[in-house]
Amino acid sequence: MKDLIELTKDANDIAIAGHLRPDGDCVGACVATWRYLKNACPHKEIRVYLETLPEVFSFLDPKGEIVSNHPMEGQVDLFIALDSSSTDRLGEAKKSFEAARKTICIDHHVSNLNYADENFIEPDASSTCEVLFEMMKTEEVDISVASALYIGM
């Protein structure tokens, strides 16, 4: 499995998004990826887009940094789609995905259409968060990343 930091090395502007009506795996995967990359690459512009978080997940975004309920704008160097089996499941973020210079999809659904430039699909995994954990350096996983991964698993 490739290393998540290595996959993002050539990108300075990164967008992360999950599927419509996000569940625990989707929210956990997006927040874990965002926090992991922000910790490892503080000089990069990294944004996460999700529909408004259900109240039960609000503790994952205590500062209200997640972009919600409006389209992402502009072209990004890299778009990471998480827990989403097709671009249609990205909702408002689909346009940004299609405009991105490079795209990555990380997922566990057997129905995934392999729609990104690089796809990391593990149908035998319990969750996208499990796939993500395998792509992370454990020494870079802090409590905020671990908490988000735990929600998804």
Phi and psi in radians as a Rosetta constraint file:
Dihedral C 1 N 2 CA 2 C 2 CIRCULARHARMONIC -1.281 0.35
Dihedral N 2 CA 2 C 2 N 3 CIRCULARHARMONIC 2.710 0.35
Dihedral C 2 N 3 CA 3 C 3 CIRCULARHARMONIC -1.455 0.35
Dihedral N 3 CA 3 C 3 N 4 CIRCULARHARMONIC 2.287 0.35
Dihedral C 3 N 4 CA 4 C 4 CIRCULARHARMONIC -1.059 0.35
Dihedral N 4 CA 4 C 4 N 5 CIRCULARHARMONIC -0.710 0.35
Dihedral C 4 N 5 CA 5 C 5 CIRCULARHARMONIC -1.142 0.35
Dihedral N 5 CA 5 C 5 N 6 CIRCULARHARMONIC -0.725 0.35
Dihedral C 5 N 6 CA 6 C 6 CIRCULARHARMONIC -1.090 0.35
Dihedral N 6 CA 6 C 6 N 7 CIRCULARHARMONIC -0.682 0.35
Dihedral C 6 N 7 CA 7 C 7 CIRCULARHARMONIC -1.119 0.35
Dihedral N 7 CA 7 C 7 N 8 CIRCULARHARMONIC -0.424 0.35
Dihedral C 7 N 8 CA 8 C 8 CIRCULARHARMONIC -1.801 0.35
Dihedral N 8 CA 8 C 8 N 9 CIRCULARHARMONIC 0.088 0.35
Dihedral C 8 N 9 CA 9 C 9 CIRCULARHARMONIC -1.037 0.35
Dihedral N 9 CA 9 C 9 N 10 CIRCULARHARMONIC -0.578 0.35
Dihedral C 9 N 10 CA 10 C 10 CIRCULARHARMONIC -1.604 0.35
Dihedral N 10 CA 10 C 10 N 11 CIRCULARHARMONIC 0.054 0.35
Dihedral C 10 N 11 CA 11 C 11 CIRCULARHARMONIC -1.876 0.35
Dihedral N 11 CA 11 C 11 N 12 CIRCULARHARMONIC 2.322 0.35
Dihedral C 11 N 12 CA 12 C 12 CIRCULARHARMONIC -1.813 0.35
Dihedral N 12 CA 12 C 12 N 13 CIRCULARHARMONIC -0.387 0.35
Dihedral C 12 N 13 CA 13 C 13 CIRCULARHARMONIC -2.164 0.35
Dihedral N 13 CA 13 C 13 N 14 CIRCULARHARMONIC 1.948 0.35
Dihedral C 13 N 14 CA 14 C 14 CIRCULARHARMONIC -2.152 0.35
Dihedral N 14 CA 14 C 14 N 15 CIRCULARHARMONIC 2.320 0.35
Dihedral C 14 N 15 CA 15 C 15 CIRCULARHARMONIC -1.989 0.35
Dihedral N 15 CA 15 C 15 N 16 CIRCULARHARMONIC 2.496 0.35
Dihedral C 15 N 16 CA 16 C 16 CIRCULARHARMONIC -2.235 0.35
Dihedral N 16 CA 16 C 16 N 17 CIRCULARHARMONIC 2.345 0.35
Dihedral C 16 N 17 CA 17 C 17 CIRCULARHARMONIC -2.617 0.35
Dihedral N 17 CA 17 C 17 N 18 CIRCULARHARMONIC 2.746 0.35
Dihedral C 17 N 18 CA 18 C 18 CIRCULARHARMONIC -2.158 0.35
Dihedral N 18 CA 18 C 18 N 19 CIRCULARHARMONIC -2.909 0.35
Dihedral C 18 N 19 CA 19 C 19 CIRCULARHARMONIC -1.446 0.35
Dihedral N 19 CA 19 C 19 N 20 CIRCULARHARMONIC 2.911 0.35
Dihedral C 19 N 20 CA 20 C 20 CIRCULARHARMONIC -1.028 0.35
Dihedral N 20 CA 20 C 20 N 21 CIRCULARHARMONIC 2.643 0.35
Dihedral C 20 N 21 CA 21 C 21 CIRCULARHARMONIC 0.813 0.35
Dihedral N 21 CA 21 C 21 N 22 CIRCULARHARMONIC 1.158 0.35
Dihedral C 21 N 22 CA 22 C 22 CIRCULARHARMONIC -1.096 0.35
Dihedral N 22 CA 22 C 22 N 23 CIRCULARHARMONIC 2.363 0.35
Dihedral C 22 N 23 CA 23 C 23 CIRCULARHARMONIC -1.772 0.35
Dihedral N 23 CA 23 C 23 N 24 CIRCULARHARMONIC -3.006 0.35
Dihedral C 23 N 24 CA 24 C 24 CIRCULARHARMONIC -1.061 0.35
Dihedral N 24 CA 24 C 24 N 25 CIRCULARHARMONIC -0.696 0.35
Dihedral C 24 N 25 CA 25 C 25 CIRCULARHARMONIC -1.162 0.35
Dihedral N 25 CA 25 C 25 N 26 CIRCULARHARMONIC -0.774 0.35
Dihedral C 25 N 26 CA 26 C 26 CIRCULARHARMONIC -1.104 0.35
Dihedral N 26 CA 26 C 26 N 27 CIRCULARHARMONIC -0.909 0.35
Dihedral C 26 N 27 CA 27 C 27 CIRCULARHARMONIC -1.074 0.35
Dihedral N 27 CA 27 C 27 N 28 CIRCULARHARMONIC -0.833 0.35
Dihedral C 27 N 28 CA 28 C 28 CIRCULARHARMONIC -1.041 0.35
Dihedral N 28 CA 28 C 28 N 29 CIRCULARHARMONIC -0.775 0.35
Dihedral C 28 N 29 CA 29 C 29 CIRCULARHARMONIC -1.111 0.35
Dihedral N 29 CA 29 C 29 N 30 CIRCULARHARMONIC -0.792 0.35
Dihedral C 29 N 30 CA 30 C 30 CIRCULARHARMONIC -1.136 0.35
Dihedral N 30 CA 30 C 30 N 31 CIRCULARHARMONIC -0.817 0.35
Dihedral C 30 N 31 CA 31 C 31 CIRCULARHARMONIC -1.182 0.35
Dihedral N 31 CA 31 C 31 N 32 CIRCULARHARMONIC -0.728 0.35
Dihedral C 31 N 32 CA 32 C 32 CIRCULARHARMONIC -1.100 0.35
Dihedral N 32 CA 32 C 32 N 33 CIRCULARHARMONIC -0.764 0.35
Dihedral C 32 N 33 CA 33 C 33 CIRCULARHARMONIC -1.102 0.35
Dihedral N 33 CA 33 C 33 N 34 CIRCULARHARMONIC -0.810 0.35
Dihedral C 33 N 34 CA 34 C 34 CIRCULARHARMONIC -1.040 0.35
Dihedral N 34 CA 34 C 34 N 35 CIRCULARHARMONIC -0.894 0.35
Dihedral C 34 N 35 CA 35 C 35 CIRCULARHARMONIC -1.170 0.35
Dihedral N 35 CA 35 C 35 N 36 CIRCULARHARMONIC -0.702 0.35
Dihedral C 35 N 36 CA 36 C 36 CIRCULARHARMONIC -1.054 0.35
Dihedral N 36 CA 36 C 36 N 37 CIRCULARHARMONIC -0.842 0.35
Dihedral C 36 N 37 CA 37 C 37 CIRCULARHARMONIC -1.217 0.35
Dihedral N 37 CA 37 C 37 N 38 CIRCULARHARMONIC -0.652 0.35
Dihedral C 37 N 38 CA 38 C 38 CIRCULARHARMONIC -1.123 0.35
Dihedral N 38 CA 38 C 38 N 39 CIRCULARHARMONIC -0.673 0.35
Dihedral C 38 N 39 CA 39 C 39 CIRCULARHARMONIC -1.163 0.35
Dihedral N 39 CA 39 C 39 N 40 CIRCULARHARMONIC -0.758 0.35
Dihedral C 39 N 40 CA 40 C 40 CIRCULARHARMONIC -1.398 0.35
Dihedral N 40 CA 40 C 40 N 41 CIRCULARHARMONIC -0.486 0.35
Dihedral C 40 N 41 CA 41 C 41 CIRCULARHARMONIC -2.339 0.35
Dihedral N 41 CA 41 C 41 N 42 CIRCULARHARMONIC 1.142 0.35
Dihedral C 41 N 42 CA 42 C 42 CIRCULARHARMONIC -1.109 0.35
Dihedral N 42 CA 42 C 42 N 43 CIRCULARHARMONIC -0.320 0.35
Dihedral C 42 N 43 CA 43 C 43 CIRCULARHARMONIC -1.406 0.35
Dihedral N 43 CA 43 C 43 N 44 CIRCULARHARMONIC -0.166 0.35
Dihedral C 43 N 44 CA 44 C 44 CIRCULARHARMONIC -1.619 0.35
Dihedral N 44 CA 44 C 44 N 45 CIRCULARHARMONIC 2.641 0.35
Dihedral C 44 N 45 CA 45 C 45 CIRCULARHARMONIC -1.527 0.35
Dihedral N 45 CA 45 C 45 N 46 CIRCULARHARMONIC 1.981 0.35
Dihedral C 45 N 46 CA 46 C 46 CIRCULARHARMONIC -2.253 0.35
Dihedral N 46 CA 46 C 46 N 47 CIRCULARHARMONIC 2.114 0.35
Dihedral C 46 N 47 CA 47 C 47 CIRCULARHARMONIC -2.145 0.35
Dihedral N 47 CA 47 C 47 N 48 CIRCULARHARMONIC 2.562 0.35
Dihedral C 47 N 48 CA 48 C 48 CIRCULARHARMONIC -2.086 0.35
Dihedral N 48 CA 48 C 48 N 49 CIRCULARHARMONIC 2.379 0.35
Dihedral C 48 N 49 CA 49 C 49 CIRCULARHARMONIC -2.057 0.35
Dihedral N 49 CA 49 C 49 N 50 CIRCULARHARMONIC 2.226 0.35
Dihedral C 49 N 50 CA 50 C 50 CIRCULARHARMONIC -2.546 0.35
Dihedral N 50 CA 50 C 50 N 51 CIRCULARHARMONIC 2.688 0.35
Dihedral C 50 N 51 CA 51 C 51 CIRCULARHARMONIC -1.047 0.35
Dihedral N 51 CA 51 C 51 N 52 CIRCULARHARMONIC 2.868 0.35
Dihedral C 51 N 52 CA 52 C 52 CIRCULARHARMONIC -0.862 0.35
Dihedral N 52 CA 52 C 52 N 53 CIRCULARHARMONIC 2.251 0.35
Dihedral C 52 N 53 CA 53 C 53 CIRCULARHARMONIC -1.176 0.35
Dihedral N 53 CA 53 C 53 N 54 CIRCULARHARMONIC 2.385 0.35
Dihedral C 53 N 54 CA 54 C 54 CIRCULARHARMONIC -1.011 0.35
Dihedral N 54 CA 54 C 54 N 55 CIRCULARHARMONIC 2.532 0.35
Dihedral C 54 N 55 CA 55 C 55 CIRCULARHARMONIC -0.888 0.35
Dihedral N 55 CA 55 C 55 N 56 CIRCULARHARMONIC -0.625 0.35
Dihedral C 55 N 56 CA 56 C 56 CIRCULARHARMONIC -1.062 0.35
Dihedral N 56 CA 56 C 56 N 57 CIRCULARHARMONIC -0.404 0.35
Dihedral C 56 N 57 CA 57 C 57 CIRCULARHARMONIC -1.776 0.35
Dihedral N 57 CA 57 C 57 N 58 CIRCULARHARMONIC 0.043 0.35
Dihedral C 57 N 58 CA 58 C 58 CIRCULARHARMONIC -1.053 0.35
Dihedral N 58 CA 58 C 58 N 59 CIRCULARHARMONIC -0.484 0.35
Dihedral C 58 N 59 CA 59 C 59 CIRCULARHARMONIC -1.113 0.35
Dihedral N 59 CA 59 C 59 N 60 CIRCULARHARMONIC -0.321 0.35
Dihedral C 59 N 60 CA 60 C 60 CIRCULARHARMONIC -1.329 0.35
Dihedral N 60 CA 60 C 60 N 61 CIRCULARHARMONIC -0.274 0.35
Dihedral C 60 N 61 CA 61 C 61 CIRCULARHARMONIC -2.339 0.35
Dihedral N 61 CA 61 C 61 N 62 CIRCULARHARMONIC 1.090 0.35
Dihedral C 61 N 62 CA 62 C 62 CIRCULARHARMONIC -1.107 0.35
Dihedral N 62 CA 62 C 62 N 63 CIRCULARHARMONIC -0.428 0.35
Dihedral C 62 N 63 CA 63 C 63 CIRCULARHARMONIC -1.650 0.35
Dihedral N 63 CA 63 C 63 N 64 CIRCULARHARMONIC 0.015 0.35
Dihedral C 63 N 64 CA 64 C 64 CIRCULARHARMONIC 1.141 0.35
Dihedral N 64 CA 64 C 64 N 65 CIRCULARHARMONIC 0.695 0.35
Dihedral C 64 N 65 CA 65 C 65 CIRCULARHARMONIC -1.537 0.35
Dihedral N 65 CA 65 C 65 N 66 CIRCULARHARMONIC -0.248 0.35
Dihedral C 65 N 66 CA 66 C 66 CIRCULARHARMONIC -1.304 0.35
Dihedral N 66 CA 66 C 66 N 67 CIRCULARHARMONIC 2.304 0.35
Dihedral C 66 N 67 CA 67 C 67 CIRCULARHARMONIC -1.346 0.35
Dihedral N 67 CA 67 C 67 N 68 CIRCULARHARMONIC 2.197 0.35
Dihedral C 67 N 68 CA 68 C 68 CIRCULARHARMONIC -2.269 0.35
Dihedral N 68 CA 68 C 68 N 69 CIRCULARHARMONIC 2.517 0.35
Dihedral C 68 N 69 CA 69 C 69 CIRCULARHARMONIC 0.987 0.35
Dihedral N 69 CA 69 C 69 N 70 CIRCULARHARMONIC 0.516 0.35
Dihedral C 69 N 70 CA 70 C 70 CIRCULARHARMONIC -2.666 0.35
Dihedral N 70 CA 70 C 70 N 71 CIRCULARHARMONIC 2.649 0.35
Dihedral C 70 N 71 CA 71 C 71 CIRCULARHARMONIC -1.117 0.35
Dihedral N 71 CA 71 C 71 N 72 CIRCULARHARMONIC 2.567 0.35
Dihedral C 71 N 72 CA 72 C 72 CIRCULARHARMONIC -1.274 0.35
Dihedral N 72 CA 72 C 72 N 73 CIRCULARHARMONIC 2.542 0.35
Dihedral C 72 N 73 CA 73 C 73 CIRCULARHARMONIC -2.081 0.35
Dihedral N 73 CA 73 C 73 N 74 CIRCULARHARMONIC 2.611 0.35
Dihedral C 73 N 74 CA 74 C 74 CIRCULARHARMONIC 1.405 0.35
Dihedral N 74 CA 74 C 74 N 75 CIRCULARHARMONIC 2.878 0.35
Dihedral C 74 N 75 CA 75 C 75 CIRCULARHARMONIC -1.509 0.35
Dihedral N 75 CA 75 C 75 N 76 CIRCULARHARMONIC 2.442 0.35
Dihedral C 75 N 76 CA 76 C 76 CIRCULARHARMONIC -2.003 0.35
Dihedral N 76 CA 76 C 76 N 77 CIRCULARHARMONIC 2.772 0.35
Dihedral C 76 N 77 CA 77 C 77 CIRCULARHARMONIC -1.185 0.35
Dihedral N 77 CA 77 C 77 N 78 CIRCULARHARMONIC -0.687 0.35
Dihedral C 77 N 78 CA 78 C 78 CIRCULARHARMONIC -2.494 0.35
Dihedral N 78 CA 78 C 78 N 79 CIRCULARHARMONIC 2.350 0.35
Dihedral C 78 N 79 CA 79 C 79 CIRCULARHARMONIC -2.084 0.35
Dihedral N 79 CA 79 C 79 N 80 CIRCULARHARMONIC 2.184 0.35
Dihedral C 79 N 80 CA 80 C 80 CIRCULARHARMONIC -1.904 0.35
Dihedral N 80 CA 80 C 80 N 81 CIRCULARHARMONIC 2.000 0.35
Dihedral C 80 N 81 CA 81 C 81 CIRCULARHARMONIC -1.695 0.35
Dihedral N 81 CA 81 C 81 N 82 CIRCULARHARMONIC 2.270 0.35
Dihedral C 81 N 82 CA 82 C 82 CIRCULARHARMONIC -2.150 0.35
Dihedral N 82 CA 82 C 82 N 83 CIRCULARHARMONIC 2.393 0.35
Dihedral C 82 N 83 CA 83 C 83 CIRCULARHARMONIC 0.994 0.35
Dihedral N 83 CA 83 C 83 N 84 CIRCULARHARMONIC 0.586 0.35
Dihedral C 83 N 84 CA 84 C 84 CIRCULARHARMONIC -2.290 0.35
Dihedral N 84 CA 84 C 84 N 85 CIRCULARHARMONIC 2.096 0.35
Dihedral C 84 N 85 CA 85 C 85 CIRCULARHARMONIC -1.421 0.35
Dihedral N 85 CA 85 C 85 N 86 CIRCULARHARMONIC -0.233 0.35
Dihedral C 85 N 86 CA 86 C 86 CIRCULARHARMONIC -2.701 0.35
Dihedral N 86 CA 86 C 86 N 87 CIRCULARHARMONIC 2.844 0.35
Dihedral C 86 N 87 CA 87 C 87 CIRCULARHARMONIC -1.131 0.35
Dihedral N 87 CA 87 C 87 N 88 CIRCULARHARMONIC -0.501 0.35
Dihedral C 87 N 88 CA 88 C 88 CIRCULARHARMONIC -1.065 0.35
Dihedral N 88 CA 88 C 88 N 89 CIRCULARHARMONIC -0.504 0.35
Dihedral C 88 N 89 CA 89 C 89 CIRCULARHARMONIC -1.323 0.35
Dihedral N 89 CA 89 C 89 N 90 CIRCULARHARMONIC -0.144 0.35
Dihedral C 89 N 90 CA 90 C 90 CIRCULARHARMONIC -1.430 0.35
Dihedral N 90 CA 90 C 90 N 91 CIRCULARHARMONIC -0.182 0.35
Dihedral C 90 N 91 CA 91 C 91 CIRCULARHARMONIC 1.067 0.35
Dihedral N 91 CA 91 C 91 N 92 CIRCULARHARMONIC -2.293 0.35
Dihedral C 91 N 92 CA 92 C 92 CIRCULARHARMONIC -1.093 0.35
Dihedral N 92 CA 92 C 92 N 93 CIRCULARHARMONIC -0.391 0.35
Dihedral C 92 N 93 CA 93 C 93 CIRCULARHARMONIC -1.370 0.35
Dihedral N 93 CA 93 C 93 N 94 CIRCULARHARMONIC -0.160 0.35
Dihedral C 93 N 94 CA 94 C 94 CIRCULARHARMONIC -1.007 0.35
Dihedral N 94 CA 94 C 94 N 95 CIRCULARHARMONIC -0.726 0.35
Dihedral C 94 N 95 CA 95 C 95 CIRCULARHARMONIC -1.083 0.35
Dihedral N 95 CA 95 C 95 N 96 CIRCULARHARMONIC -0.727 0.35
Dihedral C 95 N 96 CA 96 C 96 CIRCULARHARMONIC -1.164 0.35
Dihedral N 96 CA 96 C 96 N 97 CIRCULARHARMONIC -0.686 0.35
Dihedral C 96 N 97 CA 97 C 97 CIRCULARHARMONIC -1.018 0.35
Dihedral N 97 CA 97 C 97 N 98 CIRCULARHARMONIC -0.833 0.35
Dihedral C 97 N 98 CA 98 C 98 CIRCULARHARMONIC -1.177 0.35
Dihedral N 98 CA 98 C 98 N 99 CIRCULARHARMONIC -0.450 0.35
Dihedral C 98 N 99 CA 99 C 99 CIRCULARHARMONIC -1.569 0.35
Dihedral N 99 CA 99 C 99 N 100 CIRCULARHARMONIC -0.205 0.35
Dihedral C 99 N 100 CA 100 C 100 CIRCULARHARMONIC -1.116 0.35
Dihedral N 100 CA 100 C 100 N 101 CIRCULARHARMONIC 2.584 0.35
Dihedral C 100 N 101 CA 101 C 101 CIRCULARHARMONIC -1.174 0.35
Dihedral N 101 CA 101 C 101 N 102 CIRCULARHARMONIC -0.621 0.35
Dihedral C 101 N 102 CA 102 C 102 CIRCULARHARMONIC -2.506 0.35
Dihedral N 102 CA 102 C 102 N 103 CIRCULARHARMONIC 2.548 0.35
Dihedral C 102 N 103 CA 103 C 103 CIRCULARHARMONIC -2.266 0.35
Dihedral N 103 CA 103 C 103 N 104 CIRCULARHARMONIC 2.559 0.35
Dihedral C 103 N 104 CA 104 C 104 CIRCULARHARMONIC -2.319 0.35
Dihedral N 104 CA 104 C 104 N 105 CIRCULARHARMONIC 2.439 0.35
Dihedral C 104 N 105 CA 105 C 105 CIRCULARHARMONIC -2.158 0.35
Dihedral N 105 CA 105 C 105 N 106 CIRCULARHARMONIC 2.272 0.35
Dihedral C 105 N 106 CA 106 C 106 CIRCULARHARMONIC -2.154 0.35
Dihedral N 106 CA 106 C 106 N 107 CIRCULARHARMONIC 2.169 0.35
Dihedral C 106 N 107 CA 107 C 107 CIRCULARHARMONIC -2.774 0.35
Dihedral N 107 CA 107 C 107 N 108 CIRCULARHARMONIC 2.955 0.35
Dihedral C 107 N 108 CA 108 C 108 CIRCULARHARMONIC -2.213 0.35
Dihedral N 108 CA 108 C 108 N 109 CIRCULARHARMONIC 0.045 0.35
Dihedral C 108 N 109 CA 109 C 109 CIRCULARHARMONIC -1.403 0.35
Dihedral N 109 CA 109 C 109 N 110 CIRCULARHARMONIC 2.262 0.35
Dihedral C 109 N 110 CA 110 C 110 CIRCULARHARMONIC -1.109 0.35
Dihedral N 110 CA 110 C 110 N 111 CIRCULARHARMONIC -0.398 0.35
Dihedral C 110 N 111 CA 111 C 111 CIRCULARHARMONIC -1.453 0.35
Dihedral N 111 CA 111 C 111 N 112 CIRCULARHARMONIC 0.042 0.35
Dihedral C 111 N 112 CA 112 C 112 CIRCULARHARMONIC -1.032 0.35
Dihedral N 112 CA 112 C 112 N 113 CIRCULARHARMONIC 2.395 0.35
Dihedral C 112 N 113 CA 113 C 113 CIRCULARHARMONIC -1.571 0.35
Dihedral N 113 CA 113 C 113 N 114 CIRCULARHARMONIC 0.110 0.35
Dihedral C 113 N 114 CA 114 C 114 CIRCULARHARMONIC 0.884 0.35
Dihedral N 114 CA 114 C 114 N 115 CIRCULARHARMONIC 0.927 0.35
Dihedral C 114 N 115 CA 115 C 115 CIRCULARHARMONIC -1.584 0.35
Dihedral N 115 CA 115 C 115 N 116 CIRCULARHARMONIC -0.132 0.35
Dihedral C 115 N 116 CA 116 C 116 CIRCULARHARMONIC -1.666 0.35
Dihedral N 116 CA 116 C 116 N 117 CIRCULARHARMONIC 2.984 0.35
Dihedral C 116 N 117 CA 117 C 117 CIRCULARHARMONIC -1.089 0.35
Dihedral N 117 CA 117 C 117 N 118 CIRCULARHARMONIC -0.708 0.35
Dihedral C 117 N 118 CA 118 C 118 CIRCULARHARMONIC -2.239 0.35
Dihedral N 118 CA 118 C 118 N 119 CIRCULARHARMONIC 2.292 0.35
Dihedral C 118 N 119 CA 119 C 119 CIRCULARHARMONIC -2.135 0.35
Dihedral N 119 CA 119 C 119 N 120 CIRCULARHARMONIC 2.327 0.35
Dihedral C 119 N 120 CA 120 C 120 CIRCULARHARMONIC -2.175 0.35
Dihedral N 120 CA 120 C 120 N 121 CIRCULARHARMONIC 1.551 0.35
Dihedral C 120 N 121 CA 121 C 121 CIRCULARHARMONIC -1.986 0.35
Dihedral N 121 CA 121 C 121 N 122 CIRCULARHARMONIC 2.148 0.35
Dihedral C 121 N 122 CA 122 C 122 CIRCULARHARMONIC -2.192 0.35
Dihedral N 122 CA 122 C 122 N 123 CIRCULARHARMONIC 1.510 0.35
Dihedral C 122 N 123 CA 123 C 123 CIRCULARHARMONIC -1.072 0.35
Dihedral N 123 CA 123 C 123 N 124 CIRCULARHARMONIC -0.366 0.35
Dihedral C 123 N 124 CA 124 C 124 CIRCULARHARMONIC -1.469 0.35
Dihedral N 124 CA 124 C 124 N 125 CIRCULARHARMONIC -0.143 0.35
Dihedral C 124 N 125 CA 125 C 125 CIRCULARHARMONIC -1.326 0.35
Dihedral N 125 CA 125 C 125 N 126 CIRCULARHARMONIC 2.649 0.35
Dihedral C 125 N 126 CA 126 C 126 CIRCULARHARMONIC -1.259 0.35
Dihedral N 126 CA 126 C 126 N 127 CIRCULARHARMONIC -0.435 0.35
Dihedral C 126 N 127 CA 127 C 127 CIRCULARHARMONIC -2.861 0.35
Dihedral N 127 CA 127 C 127 N 128 CIRCULARHARMONIC 2.874 0.35
Dihedral C 127 N 128 CA 128 C 128 CIRCULARHARMONIC -1.144 0.35
Dihedral N 128 CA 128 C 128 N 129 CIRCULARHARMONIC -0.596 0.35
Dihedral C 128 N 129 CA 129 C 129 CIRCULARHARMONIC -1.044 0.35
Dihedral N 129 CA 129 C 129 N 130 CIRCULARHARMONIC -0.639 0.35
Dihedral C 129 N 130 CA 130 C 130 CIRCULARHARMONIC -1.142 0.35
Dihedral N 130 CA 130 C 130 N 131 CIRCULARHARMONIC -0.739 0.35
Dihedral C 130 N 131 CA 131 C 131 CIRCULARHARMONIC -1.071 0.35
Dihedral N 131 CA 131 C 131 N 132 CIRCULARHARMONIC -0.805 0.35
Dihedral C 131 N 132 CA 132 C 132 CIRCULARHARMONIC -1.029 0.35
Dihedral N 132 CA 132 C 132 N 133 CIRCULARHARMONIC -0.786 0.35
Dihedral C 132 N 133 CA 133 C 133 CIRCULARHARMONIC -0.989 0.35
Dihedral N 133 CA 133 C 133 N 134 CIRCULARHARMONIC -0.650 0.35
Dihedral C 133 N 134 CA 134 C 134 CIRCULARHARMONIC -1.189 0.35
Dihedral N 134 CA 134 C 134 N 135 CIRCULARHARMONIC -0.303 0.35
Dihedral C 134 N 135 CA 135 C 135 CIRCULARHARMONIC -1.711 0.35
Dihedral N 135 CA 135 C 135 N 136 CIRCULARHARMONIC 0.032 0.35
Dihedral C 135 N 136 CA 136 C 136 CIRCULARHARMONIC -1.897 0.35
Dihedral N 136 CA 136 C 136 N 137 CIRCULARHARMONIC 2.591 0.35
Dihedral C 136 N 137 CA 137 C 137 CIRCULARHARMONIC -1.425 0.35
Dihedral N 137 CA 137 C 137 N 138 CIRCULARHARMONIC 2.120 0.35
Dihedral C 137 N 138 CA 138 C 138 CIRCULARHARMONIC -1.016 0.35
Dihedral N 138 CA 138 C 138 N 139 CIRCULARHARMONIC -0.564 0.35
Dihedral C 138 N 139 CA 139 C 139 CIRCULARHARMONIC -1.209 0.35
Dihedral N 139 CA 139 C 139 N 140 CIRCULARHARMONIC -0.245 0.35
Dihedral C 139 N 140 CA 140 C 140 CIRCULARHARMONIC -1.677 0.35
Dihedral N 140 CA 140 C 140 N 141 CIRCULARHARMONIC -0.062 0.35
Dihedral C 140 N 141 CA 141 C 141 CIRCULARHARMONIC -1.557 0.35
Dihedral N 141 CA 141 C 141 N 142 CIRCULARHARMONIC 1.905 0.35
Dihedral C 141 N 142 CA 142 C 142 CIRCULARHARMONIC -1.673 0.35
Dihedral N 142 CA 142 C 142 N 143 CIRCULARHARMONIC -3.059 0.35
Dihedral C 142 N 143 CA 143 C 143 CIRCULARHARMONIC -1.114 0.35
Dihedral N 143 CA 143 C 143 N 144 CIRCULARHARMONIC -0.603 0.35
Dihedral C 143 N 144 CA 144 C 144 CIRCULARHARMONIC -1.203 0.35
Dihedral N 144 CA 144 C 144 N 145 CIRCULARHARMONIC -0.665 0.35
Dihedral C 144 N 145 CA 145 C 145 CIRCULARHARMONIC -1.228 0.35
Dihedral N 145 CA 145 C 145 N 146 CIRCULARHARMONIC -0.809 0.35
Dihedral C 145 N 146 CA 146 C 146 CIRCULARHARMONIC -1.072 0.35
Dihedral N 146 CA 146 C 146 N 147 CIRCULARHARMONIC -0.705 0.35
Dihedral C 146 N 147 CA 147 C 147 CIRCULARHARMONIC -1.078 0.35
Dihedral N 147 CA 147 C 147 N 148 CIRCULARHARMONIC -0.760 0.35
Dihedral C 147 N 148 CA 148 C 148 CIRCULARHARMONIC -1.152 0.35
Dihedral N 148 CA 148 C 148 N 149 CIRCULARHARMONIC -0.734 0.35
Dihedral C 148 N 149 CA 149 C 149 CIRCULARHARMONIC -1.084 0.35
Dihedral N 149 CA 149 C 149 N 150 CIRCULARHARMONIC -0.715 0.35
Dihedral C 149 N 150 CA 150 C 150 CIRCULARHARMONIC -1.072 0.35
Dihedral N 150 CA 150 C 150 N 151 CIRCULARHARMONIC -0.708 0.35
Dihedral C 150 N 151 CA 151 C 151 CIRCULARHARMONIC -1.020 0.35
Dihedral N 151 CA 151 C 151 N 152 CIRCULARHARMONIC -0.705 0.35
Dihedral C 151 N 152 CA 152 C 152 CIRCULARHARMONIC -1.306 0.35
Dihedral N 152 CA 152 C 152 N 153 CIRCULARHARMONIC -0.481 0.35
